[in-house]
């Protein structure tokens, strides 16, 4: 074998082995590498299984194709044949053509069959008694997440849910807003918050805090549009709903609206995306603040267009301190 061809073959082989080794190392890194985030819900476990199943097939195909390519480079090298000489005339093989036509069909059929088996468990929540499940509406807004609970309670950028029970999510958007995408990596797939359409998903997770993201570029503060899914025992969840609907929960909701909505673009003492708000009298004027929230102004979107009067009252109950006390 000529030295040049030998070097080429060795370099190709080494490069392929290094690439496979790197891919394996990344795969072992789990949620920090090639694989999706760590699964904490039954549907997420099924997504993992489908992912790994397809990864195995594609890995085998990669090794097979690259191996054949290297073998052909070595076997059909030019050798000492002059560049002007015509190479050997190799005619097609009917058997080989049948194999490379049938084999991809078999591979795709296997992947499709496995996916069809797993898909119902991904899309459909397991059957459970009404007492063992709940439904939360997930609203995407610029640039925050709003959650509505069965008793009418509301939270901003923090979804509270009962542990080890089915939580159904209805993901929605609004016609005055842009598209968003609700994504909790530990719970599986991404679900778009599209104006005029409701996407449904679910999860069932142990008690812990999980990170949520907006996976759709939605504007200048897209990077700040994250949230926390706070999964707690059922008793704590019920206590949260009860408190949030009481007068004691008004201040907490107002604080969430301030930090999750207003402070995405404003600061108290300095200009940020929008003007500074310290000692701005509008923070204590319900009528003026309501008009601004519902209609927007300039580059500010109508962040509170669908807010109830109680939500606006909650924000006022929190922001008026910044006028009366000169900021904090």
C-alpha positions in Angstrom: 0.0 0.0 0.0 1.4 3.4 -1.0 2.5 5.6 1.9 0.0 8.3 1.0 -3.0 6.0 0.9 -1.9 4.3 4.1 -1.7 7.7 5.9 -5.1 8.7 4.6 -6.7 5.4 5.8 -5.1 5.7 9.2 -6.1 9.3 9.7 -9.7 8.5 8.6 -9.9 5.5 11.0 -8.4 7.5 13.9 -10.8 10.4 13.3 -13.8 8.1 13.2 -12.7 6.3 16.4 -12.2 9.6 18.2 -15.6 10.9 17.0 -17.3 7.7 18.3 -15.4 7.9 21.6 -16.3 11.6 22.0 -20.0 10.8 21.2 -20.0 8.0 23.8 -18.5 10.3 26.4 -21.0 13.0 25.7 -23.8 10.4 25.9 -22.7 9.2 29.3 -22.8 12.9 30.4 -26.6 12.5 30.3 -28.5 15.9 30.6 -25.2 17.7 30.2 -24.4 16.1 26.8 -26.1 14.2 24.1 -29.1 12.8 25.9 -32.1 14.8 26.9 -32.5 16.1 30.5 -33.0 13.6 33.3 -36.5 12.1 33.1 -38.7 12.8 36.1 -42.1 11.9 34.6 -43.5 8.8 32.9 -43.9 10.5 29.6 -40.3 11.8 29.8 -39.0 8.3 30.5 -40.7 7.1 27.3 -39.2 9.9 25.3 -35.8 8.9 26.6 -36.4 5.3 25.5 -37.4 6.4 22.0 -34.4 8.7 21.9 -31.9 5.9 22.9 -33.6 3.4 20.6 -33.2 5.7 17.6 -29.6 6.7 18.7 -28.6 3.0 18.6 -29.9 2.5 15.1 -28.3 5.7 13.8 -25.0 4.8 15.5 -24.9 1.4 13.9 -25.7 3.0 10.5 -22.9 5.6 11.0 -20.3 2.9 11.9 -21.4 0.7 9.0 -21.3 3.4 6.4 -18.0 4.8 7.6 -16.6 1.3 7.8 -17.6 0.5 4.2 -16.2 3.9 3.1 -12.8 3.1 4.6 -12.8 -0.4 3.2 -13.5 1.0 -0.3 -10.8 3.6 0.1 -8.3 0.9 0.8 -9.5 -1.8 -1.6 -10.0 0.5 -4.6 -7.1 2.8 -4.1 -5.3 4.0 -7.2 -2.1 2.3 -6.1 0.7 2.5 -8.7 -1.8 2.9 -11.6 -1.1 6.1 -13.6 -3.6 8.9 -13.1 -4.5 8.8 -16.8 -5.3 5.0 -16.7 -8.9 4.0 -16.5 -9.9 2.2 -13.4 -11.5 -1.3 -13.3 -15.1 -1.4 -14.6 -17.2 -2.8 -11.8 -20.8 -3.6 -12.7 -23.7 -3.2 -10.3 -24.8 -6.1 -8.0 -28.5 -6.8 -8.0 -28.3 -8.5 -4.6 -26.5 -5.5 -3.1 -29.0 -3.1 -4.5 -31.9 -5.1 -3.0 -30.1 -5.2 0.4 -29.6 -1.4 0.5 -33.2 -0.8 -0.5 -34.8 -3.3 1.9 -32.6 -2.6 4.9 -33.5 1.1 5.3 -37.2 0.1 5.0 -36.7 -2.4 7.8 -34.9 0.1 10.0 -37.6 2.7 9.5 -40.3 0.2 10.1 -38.6 -0.9 13.4 -38.3 2.8 14.5 -41.9 3.6 13.5 -43.3 0.5 15.3 -41.3 1.3 18.5 -42.5 4.9 18.4 -46.2 3.9 17.9 -45.9 1.6 20.9 -44.5 4.4 23.1 -46.5 7.4 21.8 -49.7 6.7 23.6 -47.8 6.8 27.0 -46.2 10.1 25.9 -49.3 11.9 24.7 -52.0 10.5 27.1 -51.9 10.8 30.8 -52.5 7.6 32.8 -56.0 7.0 34.1 -56.4 8.3 37.6 -59.2 9.3 39.9 -60.3 12.9 39.8 -58.9 13.4 43.3 -55.5 12.3 42.1 -55.1 14.7 39.3 -55.4 18.4 38.6 -55.5 20.8 35.6 -53.4 24.0 35.3 -53.6 26.5 32.4 -50.2 27.6 31.3 -50.3 31.1 29.6 -47.4 32.4 27.6 -46.9 36.2 27.6 -44.1 38.6 26.8 -42.1 37.9 28.9 -43.5 35.8 31.6 -45.5 32.6 32.3 -48.9 32.9 34.1 -50.5 29.8 35.7 -54.3 29.5 36.4 -55.4 26.8 38.9 -58.7 24.9 39.3 -60.0 27.2 42.0 -59.1 30.4 40.1 -55.8 31.0 41.9 -53.0 32.6 39.8 -49.2 32.5 40.0 -46.5 34.1 37.9 -43.3 32.2 36.8 -43.8 29.6 39.5 -46.1 26.6 38.8 -47.0 24.8 42.0 -48.1 21.2 41.6 -48.9 18.2 43.7 -46.3 15.5 43.9 -46.8 12.0 42.4 -50.1 12.9 40.9 -51.2 13.6 37.3 -51.0 17.3 36.4 -52.7 18.1 33.2 -51.5 21.3 31.5 -53.4 23.4 28.9 -50.8 25.6 27.1 -52.3 28.7 25.5 -51.3 32.0 23.9 -53.2 35.2 23.0 -53.8 37.1 19.8 -52.2 40.2 21.1 -49.0 38.3 21.8 -46.4 36.2 19.9 -45.8 32.4 20.0 -44.1 30.9 23.0 -43.0 27.4 23.8 -43.4 25.7 27.2 -40.5 23.4 28.0 -39.6 21.6 31.2 -36.6 19.5 30.1 -37.2 16.9 33.0 -40.8 16.4 31.9 -40.2 15.7 28.2 -41.3 17.6 25.1 -41.9 21.2 24.2 -45.5 22.5 23.7 -46.2 25.8 21.9 -48.3 28.5 23.4 -50.0 29.6 20.1 -52.7 32.3 20.0 -56.1 30.8 19.4 -55.1 27.2 20.0 -54.7 25.0 23.1 -52.0 22.4 23.4 -52.4 19.7 26.1 -49.7 17.9 28.0 -49.2 16.4 31.4 -46.6 15.3 34.0 -46.4 13.2 37.2 -43.3 14.0 39.2 -41.8 13.6 42.6 -41.4 16.5 45.0 -38.6 18.8 43.8 -38.0 22.1 41.9 -37.8 21.8 38.1 -36.6 24.4 35.6 -38.9 25.6 32.8 -37.9 27.6 29.7 -39.5 29.3 26.8 -38.1 27.4 23.8 -39.4 29.9 21.2 -37.6 33.2 20.4 -40.3 35.6 21.5 -38.6 39.0 21.7 -35.9 41.1 23.4 -36.3 39.6 26.8 -36.7 36.0 25.7 -33.7 34.9 27.7 -35.4 35.9 31.0 -38.6 34.0 30.2 -38.0 31.1 32.5 -40.0 29.6 35.4 -39.9 27.0 38.2 -42.2 24.1 38.6 -42.4 23.6 42.3 -43.7 20.1 43.0 -44.8 19.6 46.6 -46.9 17.2 48.7 -50.6 17.4 48.1 -51.3 19.1 51.5 -48.9 21.9 50.7 -50.4 22.3 47.2 -53.9 22.6 48.7 -52.6 25.1 51.3 -51.0 27.2 48.5 -54.3 27.3 46.5 -56.3 28.3 49.6 -53.8 31.0 50.6 -53.5 32.4 47.1 -57.3 32.9 46.9 -57.4 34.6 50.2 -56.6 38.2 51.1 -53.2 37.0 52.5 -52.3 35.8 48.9 -52.8 39.2 47.3 -49.5 40.6 48.3 -47.6 37.5 47.2 -49.3 37.7 43.8 -48.5 41.3 43.5 -44.8 40.6 44.3 -44.8 37.9 41.6 -46.3 40.3 39.1 -43.7 42.9 39.9 -40.7 40.6 39.7 -42.0 38.3 37.0 -43.6 40.9 34.7 -42.5 44.5 35.4 -38.9 43.8 36.3 -38.2 41.9 33.1 -37.9 45.3 31.5 -37.8 47.9 34.3 -35.7 48.7 37.3 -36.5 51.0 40.2 -33.4 53.3 40.2 -32.0 53.1 36.7 -33.1 52.8 33.1 -33.1 49.3 31.7 -35.1 48.2 28.7 -37.8 50.6 29.9 -37.6 53.8 32.1 -36.7 53.7 35.8 -39.8 53.3 38.0 -38.6 54.6 41.4 -41.1 57.1 42.8 -43.2 57.0 39.6 -46.6 58.1 40.7 -48.3 55.7 38.2 -47.3 52.8 40.5 -49.9 54.0 43.0 -52.6 55.1 40.5 -54.9 52.1 39.8 -56.7 53.7 36.8 -53.6 54.9 35.0 -51.7 51.7 35.7 -54.6 49.6 34.4 -54.7 51.5 31.1 -50.9 51.0 30.7 -51.1 47.3 31.5 -54.1 46.6 29.2 -53.0 48.8 26.2 -49.3 49.0 26.4 -47.4 52.0 25.3 -44.6 52.5 22.7 -42.5 49.4 22.7 -44.2 48.0 25.8 -46.6 45.2 25.0 -50.0 45.0 26.7 -48.6 42.7 29.4 -51.8 42.7 31.4 -54.4 42.8 28.7 -56.3 39.7 30.0 -55.7 40.5 33.7 -58.7 40.6 36.0 -59.3 43.5 38.3 -58.1 41.5 41.2 -54.7 40.9 39.5 -54.3 44.7 38.9 -55.3 45.3 42.5 -52.6 42.8 43.6 -49.9 44.6 41.7 -51.0 48.0 43.1 -50.9 46.6 46.6 -47.3 45.8 46.1 -46.0 48.7 43.9 -47.5 51.5 45.9 -44.7 51.0 48.5 -42.2 52.3 45.9 -43.9 55.6 45.8 -44.9 56.1 49.4 -41.4 55.0 50.7 -39.3 56.4 47.8 -38.3 53.0 46.5 -36.6 50.0 48.1 
